[in-house]
Amino acid sequence: MKELEHKIACNSLSDKDGFNYLLAFVVVFAIAVILGGKIENSWFKFSACLFHAFISVWGLNASFTANMGIDGRDFFKRFFAISWIIALRLFFAAIVLIFLLLLIVGAISSEADVDLQELSPLKDLVIVVFGLLFTVIYYLLVIGKFYELAPLRD
C-alpha cells in the first residue's frame, strides 16, 4: 500500500499499473455482486462468479489493448467516459427487458396456475444468463468504441 501511495503522490503511477488495480477491483467486485445476489442455486452462483470474472478480465484486457492501438494514453478517461454512456444505455434496455419478462412470466403463471417458487432453478438460470449476456454485450460495445476511436486520431 505504501508503494502505491508513493506512486500516486509522485504522479508516477502508470496506466499499466493503474490498469492492474482496476482489473483486480473489477474481478473482486463482480464476484461480490454475484455472491450477494439473489441466486439460490450454489452451482449457478459458482458458475456465475467464474464466468463474470473471466469476462471482466477478457473485456478489460481487450479494452486496454484497443486503447494501446490509439496512442496508449488516457485509458482511464476514455474507459470511464465510454463505459458511462454504454452502461446507461444497457441499464435502460435491461429495465425494458425485465419488465417484458415479468409480464410474460406473470401471464404464463396465472394461466397455467404455476407456483413461482417451483421455478426457482429456472429463475436462477435466467438471472445468470441475463447477467452474463449483458456483461459480454457491455464489453463488446466498449471495445468497439475504442476501435472506432483509433481512426479518428489519425
C-alpha positions as a Markdown table, in Angstrom:
| # | Residue | x | y | z |
|---|---|---|---|---|
| 1 | Met | 0.0 | 0.0 | 0.0 |
| 2 | Lys | 2.9 | 2.4 | 0.8 |
| 3 | Glu | 4.4 | 1.8 | -2.7 |
| 4 | Leu | 1.0 | 2.6 | -4.3 |
| 5 | Glu | 0.6 | 5.7 | -2.2 |
| 6 | His | 4.1 | 6.9 | -3.1 |
| 7 | Lys | 3.5 | 6.4 | -6.8 |
| 8 | Ile | 0.2 | 8.3 | -6.6 |
| 9 | Ala | 1.8 | 11.1 | -4.6 |
| 10 | Cys | 4.7 | 11.4 | -7.0 |
| 11 | Asn | 2.4 | 11.2 | -10.0 |
| 12 | Ser | 4.4 | 8.1 | -11.3 |
| 13 | Leu | 1.6 | 5.6 | -11.4 |
| 14 | Ser | 1.5 | 4.3 | -15.0 |
| 15 | Asp | -1.7 | 3.4 | -16.9 |
| 16 | Lys | -0.5 | -0.2 | -16.8 |
| 17 | Asp | -0.1 | -0.2 | -13.0 |
| 18 | Gly | -3.5 | 1.6 | -12.6 |
| 19 | Phe | -5.0 | -1.0 | -15.1 |
| 20 | Asn | -3.8 | -3.9 | -12.9 |
| 21 | Tyr | -5.5 | -2.3 | -9.8 |
| 22 | Leu | -8.7 | -1.7 | -11.9 |
| 23 | Leu | -8.6 | -5.3 | -13.1 |
| 24 | Ala | -8.3 | -6.7 | -9.6 |
| 25 | Phe | -11.1 | -4.4 | -8.3 |
| 26 | Val | -13.5 | -5.3 | -11.1 |
| 27 | Val | -12.9 | -9.1 | -10.6 |
| 28 | Val | -13.5 | -8.8 | -6.9 |
| 29 | Phe | -16.5 | -6.6 | -7.3 |
| 30 | Ala | -18.1 | -8.9 | -9.9 |
| 31 | Ile | -17.7 | -11.9 | -7.6 |
| 32 | Ala | -19.0 | -9.9 | -4.6 |
| 33 | Val | -22.1 | -8.8 | -6.5 |
| 34 | Ile | -22.9 | -12.4 | -7.6 |
| 35 | Leu | -22.3 | -13.8 | -4.1 |
| 36 | Gly | -24.6 | -11.1 | -2.6 |
| 37 | Gly | -27.2 | -11.6 | -5.3 |
| 38 | Lys | -30.5 | -13.5 | -5.4 |
| 39 | Ile | -29.2 | -16.7 | -7.0 |
| 40 | Glu | -30.2 | -19.5 | -4.7 |
| 41 | Asn | -28.6 | -22.5 | -6.6 |
| 42 | Ser | -25.0 | -22.8 | -5.4 |
| 43 | Trp | -23.8 | -24.2 | -8.8 |
| 44 | Phe | -25.3 | -21.4 | -10.7 |
| 45 | Lys | -23.8 | -18.9 | -8.2 |
| 46 | Phe | -20.3 | -20.5 | -8.5 |
| 47 | Ser | -20.5 | -20.6 | -12.3 |
| 48 | Ala | -21.7 | -17.0 | -12.5 |
| 49 | Cys | -18.7 | -15.9 | -10.3 |
| 50 | Leu | -16.3 | -17.7 | -12.6 |
| 51 | Phe | -17.8 | -16.5 | -15.8 |
| 52 | His | -18.2 | -12.9 | -14.6 |
| 53 | Ala | -14.5 | -12.9 | -13.5 |
| 54 | Phe | -13.4 | -14.4 | -16.8 |
| 55 | Ile | -15.5 | -12.0 | -18.9 |
| 56 | Ser | -14.2 | -9.0 | -16.8 |
| 57 | Val | -10.6 | -10.0 | -17.3 |
| 58 | Trp | -11.1 | -10.5 | -21.0 |
| 59 | Gly | -13.1 | -7.3 | -21.5 |
| 60 | Leu | -10.7 | -5.1 | -19.6 |
| 61 | Asn | -7.7 | -6.6 | -21.3 |
| 62 | Ala | -9.2 | -6.2 | -24.7 |
| 63 | Ser | -10.2 | -2.6 | -23.9 |
| 64 | Phe | -6.7 | -1.8 | -22.7 |
| 65 | Thr | -5.2 | -3.4 | -25.9 |
| 66 | Ala | -7.6 | -1.4 | -28.1 |
| 67 | Asn | -6.6 | 1.8 | -26.3 |
| 68 | Met | -2.9 | 0.9 | -27.0 |
| 69 | Gly | -3.9 | 0.9 | -30.7 |
| 70 | Ile | -5.0 | 4.5 | -30.4 |
| 71 | Asp | -2.0 | 6.0 | -28.7 |
| 72 | Gly | -1.7 | 4.1 | -25.4 |
| 73 | Arg | -2.6 | 7.2 | -23.3 |
| 74 | Asp | -5.6 | 8.3 | -21.3 |
| 75 | Phe | -7.0 | 4.8 | -20.9 |
| 76 | Phe | -9.0 | 5.6 | -17.7 |
| 77 | Lys | -10.5 | 8.8 | -19.1 |
| 78 | Arg | -11.6 | 7.0 | -22.2 |
| 79 | Phe | -12.7 | 3.9 | -20.5 |
| 80 | Phe | -14.9 | 5.6 | -17.8 |
| 81 | Ala | -16.4 | 8.0 | -20.3 |
| 82 | Ile | -17.3 | 5.3 | -22.8 |
| 83 | Ser | -18.4 | 2.9 | -20.0 |
| 84 | Trp | -20.8 | 5.5 | -18.5 |
| 85 | Ile | -22.7 | 6.0 | -21.8 |
| 86 | Ile | -22.8 | 2.3 | -22.7 |
| 87 | Ala | -23.8 | 1.2 | -19.1 |
| 88 | Leu | -26.6 | 3.8 | -19.0 |
| 89 | Arg | -28.0 | 2.6 | -22.3 |
| 90 | Leu | -27.8 | -1.0 | -21.2 |
| 91 | Phe | -29.4 | -0.2 | -17.9 |
| 92 | Phe | -32.5 | 1.2 | -19.7 |
| 93 | Ala | -32.5 | -1.7 | -22.1 |
| 94 | Ala | -32.4 | -4.1 | -19.1 |
| 95 | Ile | -35.3 | -2.3 | -17.4 |
| 96 | Val | -37.4 | -2.7 | -20.5 |
| 97 | Leu | -36.5 | -6.4 | -21.0 |
| 98 | Ile | -37.0 | -7.2 | -17.3 |
| 99 | Phe | -40.4 | -5.5 | -17.4 |
| 100 | Leu | -41.4 | -7.6 | -20.5 |
| 101 | Leu | -40.1 | -10.8 | -19.0 |
| 102 | Leu | -42.1 | -10.2 | -15.8 |
| 103 | Leu | -45.2 | -9.6 | -17.8 |
| 104 | Ile | -44.7 | -12.8 | -19.7 |
| 105 | Val | -43.9 | -14.8 | -16.6 |
| 106 | Gly | -46.9 | -13.3 | -14.8 |
| 107 | Ala | -49.2 | -14.1 | -17.7 |
| 108 | Ile | -47.9 | -17.7 | -18.0 |
| 109 | Ser | -48.0 | -18.4 | -14.3 |
| 110 | Ser | -51.6 | -17.1 | -13.9 |
| 111 | Glu | -52.9 | -19.0 | -16.9 |
| 112 | Ala | -51.1 | -22.3 | -16.0 |
| 113 | Asp | -51.7 | -21.9 | -12.3 |
| 114 | Val | -48.0 | -22.4 | -11.6 |
| 115 | Asp | -46.4 | -21.7 | -8.2 |
| 116 | Leu | -43.4 | -19.4 | -8.9 |
| 117 | Gln | -41.5 | -20.9 | -6.0 |
| 118 | Glu | -41.3 | -24.2 | -8.1 |
| 119 | Leu | -39.5 | -22.3 | -10.8 |
| 120 | Ser | -36.5 | -21.2 | -8.6 |
| 121 | Pro | -33.8 | -23.1 | -10.6 |
| 122 | Leu | -35.2 | -21.7 | -13.8 |
| 123 | Lys | -35.2 | -18.2 | -12.3 |
| 124 | Asp | -31.6 | -18.6 | -11.2 |
| 125 | Leu | -30.6 | -19.8 | -14.7 |
| 126 | Val | -32.4 | -16.8 | -16.3 |
| 127 | Ile | -30.7 | -14.4 | -13.9 |
| 128 | Val | -27.2 | -15.8 | -14.6 |
| 129 | Val | -27.7 | -15.9 | -18.4 |
| 130 | Phe | -29.2 | -12.4 | -18.5 |
| 131 | Gly | -26.3 | -11.0 | -16.4 |
| 132 | Leu | -23.6 | -12.8 | -18.4 |
| 133 | Leu | -25.2 | -11.7 | -21.7 |
| 134 | Phe | -25.3 | -8.1 | -20.6 |
| 135 | Thr | -21.8 | -8.2 | -19.3 |
| 136 | Val | -20.5 | -9.6 | -22.7 |
| 137 | Ile | -22.5 | -7.0 | -24.6 |
| 138 | Tyr | -21.2 | -4.2 | -22.4 |
| 139 | Tyr | -17.6 | -5.2 | -23.0 |
| 140 | Leu | -18.1 | -5.8 | -26.7 |
| 141 | Leu | -19.6 | -2.3 | -27.1 |
| 142 | Val | -16.8 | -0.7 | -25.0 |
| 143 | Ile | -14.1 | -2.5 | -27.0 |
| 144 | Gly | -15.8 | -1.5 | -30.3 |
| 145 | Lys | -15.9 | 2.2 | -29.2 |
| 146 | Phe | -12.1 | 2.1 | -28.6 |
| 147 | Tyr | -11.5 | 0.6 | -32.1 |
| 148 | Glu | -13.8 | 3.3 | -33.5 |
| 149 | Leu | -11.6 | 6.0 | -31.9 |
| 150 | Ala | -8.4 | 4.8 | -33.5 |
| 151 | Pro | -9.1 | 6.2 | -37.0 |
| 152 | Leu | -10.3 | 9.5 | -35.5 |
| 153 | Arg | -6.8 | 10.1 | -34.0 |
| 154 | Asp | -5.1 | 9.7 | -37.4 |
